[in-house]
Amino acid sequence: MSKKIQAIRGMNDLLPGQSALWQYFESHVRTLMQRYGYDEIRTPIVEQTALFARSIGEVTDIVEKEMYTFEDRNGDSLSLRPEGTAGCVRATMEHGLLHNQIQRLWYQGPMFRHERPQKGRYRQFHQVGVETYGLEGPDIDAELILLTARLWKQLGLFEHVTLELNSLGSSEARAAYRDILVAYFEQHYEVLDEDSRRRFSTNPLRILDSKNPDMAPMLAEAPQLLDHLDEASRDHFERLTAILEMAGIEYRINPRLVRGLDYYSRTVFEWTTTALGSQGTVCAGGRYDALVEQLGGKPTSAVGFAMGVERLILLLETLELVPQDATPPLDVYLLGMDETATRAALLLGERLRDRLPACRLQVHCGGGSFKSQIKKADKSGARLALLLGEDELTHDQITLKFLREEREQQRVAQSELVETLEHLLADA
């Protein structure tokens, strides 16, 4: 007997019982993006490996250890996308969307990283992302934060998340700060763990993001980038925080917030929560003004964010904020007593869907006894069962059976069925 094939570890099925909550979340996102005037973009899951190496950085953990990379039949190196920003930049450049234009874009879909699966972190995971181009002031940075804050309020999460802010300054200021930081770490090299020593010569700023408690006292005394910002970046950051304060958005300045991707500059931010243990970041982003030029385009201001859908779904479940109507039950279960009645029921179902577009109606298929069909009608959660048999067909009628109320079943003429259902469903 052949071995049973199972899903790849860290790549999970989304079953019908779970998908309703995802649809609830996604519908909030889609409506919110439309209200803010953002347009959806959909990019391929597979891109050239060079795109991610040039944008994310060849010495990052993502490119070095986590990407799913393979050669296709032409010998080209391709990778499953580990994040959405690089592909979005490639698409907007390729199709001429950045030339003297402002773009506000959003996307959603699966991303892929080969890392150790754990609760809230998977090898195939899903993100909602926003990318904006052609806007250089702090007002667009603020709008993205206000947009995410509005989403948290709509989902009931606002009281359970914290906004953390930092500025990475210009590339010149960051290079000068890097030298200062390296000199500091050289004095405390014996305290660095193995991972930090590996980053010491490649990406020392990432050492600041270490969660190793043994390094915490040393990192707390490390020089802070905010003290070494260029004047323009400092002004940008102060104007951003002023807008947030006017809007009533509380924030915490986190000097150790550096983000893991090489393309960030100036504003970086994260929304974090303490409700999920170590997997505390649910949304993160910032400004990446150099990336378009880095990928061969003209200098273009850019800022965006990405939020992890799995973590946000987990947060909604953990805080018991899942709405009861995330999976609305059926209104009507329509069944035929025999083959002739089933054919008539299928056609009647189509007519009812034409006349009652808001009605959630399912027609029984697969035959079976009257008793078994009624059991399935009851299990469906529908409020009403419509019974169609030989006698009903003969008299052009239908029987209404109330599945959730102590009411006598009744017969109505099919010509009066739409009006009857409208009245009954309006009272539900």
N, C-alpha and C positions, 0 to 999 in steps of 0.2 A: 504494500500500500504506500503510495507516494506521500511525502511529508507535506503537511498542511502549510500553505503559504500564508504568512501573516504580514501585517503592516510593518514597515521599517521603524526601528526604535526611534522615538522622538518625532515621528510623523503620524499624527493622530487622525482617526476618522471623526467626523462631526455628525452625530446621529440625529434623527428627527426630533427626539426629545430635547436636544441641546440647541438645535438650529434656530428655534423660535427666539431664544434670548439673543443670539447673534443678530438676527433680523431686527429685533427691537433696538439694539445698539446701533446697527448700521443705518436704520431709518432715521434715528436722531442725528447721526453724522451727516447723512445726505441732505436732510432738510436744513441743517445748520449751515452747511457749505453754500447751499443755494441762497439762503438769506443774506449771507455775507458777500455774495457775488463771486464765488470761486468756481472755476470750471474743472470738470473731471478730466484727467488724462490717464490712459492705460498703456503701459509699456511692457515689452516682452519679459518673460521670466528669465530667459537666457540672454546673456550679453557676452561680448568679447572680454576675456580675462583682463586685457590691458586697460579697459575702462576702469575697473575697480582698483587695479594696481596704481594707476596714475591719480585717481581721485582720493581713495581712502588712504593710500600710502603703502608701499611695499613692505615696510617693517612693522606694520600693525598686526595685532593678533588675528584680525579677520582675514587678511590676505595671506599671512604666513601659515595659519593653522586651521582656519575655520571654513574657508570657502569650498564648495563642491565644484571642483575643476576637472575638466576632461578634454580630450582631443576628439574632434569630430572626424568624419571620414575624409575630409580635405586636409587634415593635419592642423587645423586651426584650434587654438586654445580657447575654450568657452567656459563660462562659469554660471551657475545658478545665482541669481542676484541675492546678495547678503543684506542689502538695504535699497531704498528707493531713490535717493537723491541723485546718484550718479546717472542712472538710467533716464531720469527726468531731464537732467541737464543735457545729456546726449540727444534726447528726442527734440528738445526745444531748439538746440543748435542745428540739428540736421534738417529741421523743417522750417527754419527761418523765423522762429517765434520771438527771438530776442532782439532783433534789429530795431532800435528806436521804439520799443514796445514795452509796456508794463504787463506782466502776466501774474495772475493769481490762480494757482493750480492746486488740485488735490487728487489723491489716489488711494486705493485700498487694494490689498491682495497679499499673497504669500511671499515670504522671504525665506532664505535657507542659510543655516550656519551649522557646521559640524562641531557641536560642543556637547558637553555632558547634559543629557536631558534631566530636568528637575521640574518641580511644580512651578508653573508660570513661565518656564523657559524651555523651548523645544527646538528641534532641528528644522522642522518646517513650522514657521510661526507667521502670524498675520499682523500687518501694520496698516494704520491709516496715516497718511502723510500729507503735508501741505508744503508747497514750494512757491515762493514769490520772487520775481525778477524785475529789476529796473527801478527799485525804490531804495534809497540809501539812508533815509532819516530814521530816527528811533520810533516814529509814529507807526510804521508797519511792524516793527518788533513788538510794540505794545498791542497792536491789533491782534496779532497771533496769540498773545497771552490772554487777551480779553476773550477771544473766540473760544480758547480751551476752557477758560473759567466759566463761560456760559454753558458749555457742554457738561462740565462737572455739576453745575447747578441743576440742569435739566435732569440729570441722572441721579441726583441726590447725593453726589460724592463730594461736594465742595467743602464740607466740614471735615472731610477725612483726608484731604491732600494738602500739601505745603509747596509753595513756589520757592525755588532756590535760584538765585541769579549770580552771575559773575561776568566779567569782561576779560577776553583774551587779548585785547588791544590789537595793534597792527602787527604785521609780520616782523617789522624792524624792531618794535618794542619787545615782541615776544622772543626774538633772537637774542637781544641783549639780556633779557630776564633769564633766558635759558642758561647763559654763561654764569650768571649769579647763582642760579639754582644748582648747577653742576658743581660749582665750587663748594656750596653748602653740603651737598650729598657726599662729596669727596671727604669732608671732615667727619662724616658719620657713616662711612661706607660699611663698617662692621655691623651696623644696625639693619642694613638693607637685606631683605629676604631674596631668595633666588630669582623670583620673578622681577623684582625691582632692579637687581643687578643686571639682568638681561636688558631691561629697558634703559638702563643708565646711559648707554652709549647710542641708543637709537631714538628713544622718545622719553626723555627724563620727566617731562611734564606729567606723563601718565602715572608716575610714581606717587604724585600727590593724591591720586584717586584710590590708592591702596586701602583695602579694608582690614589689613593685618593689624590687630590690636597692639602687637609688640612694637610697631613702628609709629603708633599714634602720637606719643609724646614728642618724638623727633619731628614728625610732620607738622605738628601744631606750632613749632617754633620756626618752621621754614619760611624764607622770604615770600611775601605775597605779591602776586602779579599786579593786583590793584594798586600797589604802591609804586609800580614801575610803568604805568600806562603812559602812552603818548597823550598829548593835550587833546587831540581830536577825539580819541577813544574815550577819554575821561568825560569830555563834554557830552558825547553820545550817550554814555551810560547814565549820567546825571539827568539828562532830559528824559530818558526812558523811565527811570525810577520816579521822576516827578509826575509823569502821566499816570503811572500805576497808582501812585498815592492819591491823585485826584479822582481816580476811578474807584478807590476803596479796595484795591487789591493788595493784600498783605504779602510780603515777600521776606526772604532771609538771604542775605548775601553770604555765599559759600565760596571762600577763596580757593578751596580745593576742587571746585567744579571745573574740570578742564575738557570734558568730552573726549571720546576715544578716537575720533577721526581727524586726520591731518588738515582737512579743508576748513575748519572753523576759524573765525576771527571775530573780534569784538564780542557782541552779546552771545552768551550761552545761558540756557535755562533748563531746569528740570522741574516737573511736578512729581513729588514723592509722597509715599504713604507709609505708615508704620503698621498697617493692618495685614501686610503680606510677608512679614519677616524680612529676610535678607533681600527678597526680590521687591525692593521698594520703589523703583522708578517706573512710573506708568506713562510718562510722556517726556520727551526731551528734544531739544533743538537749539537753534542759534543761527548766527549770521555766517555766511561763507562767500564773501565778496571776491575771493581770488579763484574760485573753482572753475568758473566758465573760461577764464583766460588760461588756467592750468590745463584745460582740456582742448585748447586750440581756438577758443573764441575770443571776442573782444571783451575788455574789462566790463563786468556786469555786476551790479549790486544784487545780492541774493540773501534770503533768510527763510528758514522753514523749520518744521518739526516733524516728528513721527511719534505715534503712540502705539503701544503693544496691545492688540485686541485681546489676546488670551489673558493677560494680566488684568485688564479692565473687567473682563467677564468674571474672572476669579474674584476680583474685588467686589463686584456687585453681589456675587453669591455669598462671599464671606460676610458682608455687612447686611445680608438678607434684604437687599434692595431690588430683588427681582420682582417685577410687577406681576400681579396675578393674571392679568390679561395679556401677558406676553404671547401666550398661545390661546387665542380666542377659540372657543369650542364651536362645533358645527351648529348651525341653526336648524337645519332640516336633514333628515335621513330618508331618502325616497326608495321604497322597495316594491318589487313586483312579485306576485305570488307564483307565477309560472313563466315559461319562456316568452309567451306572447305578451304578458303583462310587463316583463322586463324590457322588451323592445320598446313598448309604449312608454315605460318609465324613463328610459334613456332620452327619448325625444321630448317628453314632458320636462325633464330636467333642463334641457337646453332652452326651452321656451321660458322657463322660470328664471334662468340666469340672464336671459335677454331682458326680461321685464323687471327683475329684482337684482340689479348688479351688486348690491351690498350684502345679499343673502349668501351665507356659507352653506352650501348644499352638496351632499354626496349621494350618488345613486348606488345602490347595492349591486354588486356584480358577483358572480360565482354560484348563484343558485342556492339550494338548501331548503330545509323545511321552514315553515312559518316561524316556529319557535326559535330556530337557530338564527334566522334573520332578525327577529326582534331583539335577541341577545346582542347581536352585533350593532344594531341601532342604538341600544342602551349603552353599550361600551364606547360608542363613538363620542358620547358626551352631548349629542344633539338634544335640543329642547323638544323637537317635534319629529314624529315619524309619519310619513305619508304612505298609506297602504293602497296598493293598486292591484286588484284581483279581477277575476272574470266578471263578477257582479258589478263592480265599479266601472269596468270598461263598457259593459252592456248599457248602463244608465248614464254614461259620461259623467261619472262622479269620482270622488276620491275620499278616503277615510283619513281623518286626522287623529293621531294617537298622541296624547301628551305624556312625555317620558319623565318630566321633572315636576309635574304638578298633579295633585289629586283632582283631576277633572275627567268627566265622561268623554270618551272619544266621540267624534261627530263626523257626519258625512256632509260634504259640500259639493255643489256642482263645479266641474272643472272651470266653467266660465267665470265663477266667483272666487276661484282659488287665489289669484294674485291679490285681490282686494282683501281677502281674509288673512292671508299671510302678512300683508303690509300692516294690518291692524294688530295682529298677534305679536309680530316682531317689534313693533313700535312700543308695545307695552312691556317688553322684556327688560 
